[in-house]
Amino acid sequence: MSRIFFFIYFILFNLFNLTLFLLEYCCYAIVYMLIMVRGQRFTFLLFLIVC
């Protein structure tokens, strides 16, 4: 019983970490696009606020 519970917890924890990783990756991608399109100073401030 406890082994099954641990297995479910392990899967949920990995999904949570994967979601955080994807959110962080999207944040970096958006910031990189803004740097390419607009000025760097504004983008750097936005990067500090968001991340």
C-alpha positions as CSV (number, residue, x, y, z in Angstrom):
1,M,0.0,0.0,0.0
2,S,2.7,2.5,1.0
3,R,4.7,1.5,-2.1
4,I,1.9,2.4,-4.4
5,F,1.4,5.7,-2.6
6,F,5.1,6.5,-2.9
7,F,5.0,5.7,-6.6
8,I,2.1,8.1,-7.2
9,Y,3.8,10.8,-5.2
10,F,7.0,10.3,-7.2
11,I,5.2,10.7,-10.5
12,L,3.3,13.8,-9.3
13,F,6.6,15.3,-8.0
14,N,8.3,14.7,-11.4
15,L,5.4,16.2,-13.2
16,F,5.6,19.3,-11.0
17,N,9.3,19.7,-11.6
18,L,8.7,19.3,-15.4
19,T,6.0,21.9,-15.3
20,L,8.3,24.4,-13.5
21,F,11.1,23.6,-16.0
22,L,8.8,24.3,-19.0
23,L,7.5,27.5,-17.4
24,E,11.1,28.7,-16.9
25,Y,12.0,27.7,-20.4
26,C,9.0,29.7,-21.9
27,C,10.0,32.7,-19.8
28,Y,13.6,32.6,-21.2
29,A,12.2,32.2,-24.7
30,I,9.9,35.2,-24.4
31,V,12.6,37.3,-22.9
32,Y,15.0,36.3,-25.7
33,M,12.4,37.3,-28.3
34,L,11.8,40.6,-26.7
35,I,15.6,41.3,-26.7
36,M,15.7,40.5,-30.4
37,V,12.7,42.8,-31.1
38,R,13.0,45.7,-28.7
39,G,15.6,47.5,-26.7
40,Q,17.7,45.6,-24.2
41,R,17.2,47.8,-21.1
42,F,13.4,47.5,-21.1
43,T,13.7,43.7,-21.6
44,F,16.2,43.4,-18.8
45,L,13.8,45.1,-16.4
46,L,10.9,42.9,-17.6
47,F,13.2,39.8,-17.1
48,L,13.9,40.9,-13.5
49,I,10.2,41.4,-12.8
50,V,8.9,38.1,-14.4
51,C,11.7,35.7,-13.4
